[in-house]
Amino acid sequence: MNSPAADLADGLVPWYRERARDLPWRRPAFHTQFGAWGVLVSEFMLQQTPVARVIPHLEAWLTRWPTASALASATPAEVVQQWANLGYPRRALWLHRAAIEITQRHGGTVPRDVEALLALTGIGDYTARAVAVFAYGDRHPVVDTNTRRVLARAVEGRAHPAPPSRRDLVLMESVLPAPEREAALFNAAAMELGATVCTARTPACEDCPLLRTCAWVAAGRPPTADTRRRQARYEGSDRQARGAILRMLRDAAPASVSFELLLPEWPDPGQRDRAIDSLIADGLAEAGDGTLALPA
């Protein structure tokens, strides 16, 4: 009789080999051309951003800066400009800073060691392990939102996972296959299943390779509390004001824009001013003599 971990691997890995989406960062040619740097850039861009939006930005970015050293030589203004409307633009500055650190500390090669990756700007537990696993093939648990949901249902019998904690890595480690190749595939498969089948609101259980072994299905699919933090509405938010101002700065670059011309008709002047202040505080804009511009 198989263990729960073996049941998961036996169900997920063959399914992934057959059903995984054809995404750029999964192709051998992508790894041959861009290596770990390409994986790192893709992981930065995929944070809180749908795959379909990332793909064209990723291709354009790596065409312009195919290595960490190439990006390290760019200016912050060029980086923010290239990030365009991908969202959460601080990621662009973090990636730029990480590229400088990789160039200065590691000779331009993205490190393999998880602790060395964690020491880079903008890299947390997920991204560090994702690079070590998907770029270098090492065996580590990789846990994102989709993985947590798959584990909650298949292993714990919960409709939704508990709030994120270090316990997530421990649980994923407990079901990870021992061979490195199988472990890497299992990590990718769990994320893929959560993104395409075991979704948060409408899981397609009848199409799931874990249907017969899933603890949640076996328990009758009981409801449990959804503890996910709800993102604030974009329309009318400070984020929308920030985005509108940043778009004006990108359109004007390399010139600056007078403060008087920055969203003069915005319905909430206080919100407009907060947006300007926050862009300056985040290093995404620089104030001059009555003007605002992308960072030099």
Summary of the structure (lengths in Angstrom):
residues: 296
radius of gyration: 21.4
end to end distance: 62.8
largest distance: 73.7
contacts: 900
relative contact order: 0.11
helix: 58%
strand: 2%
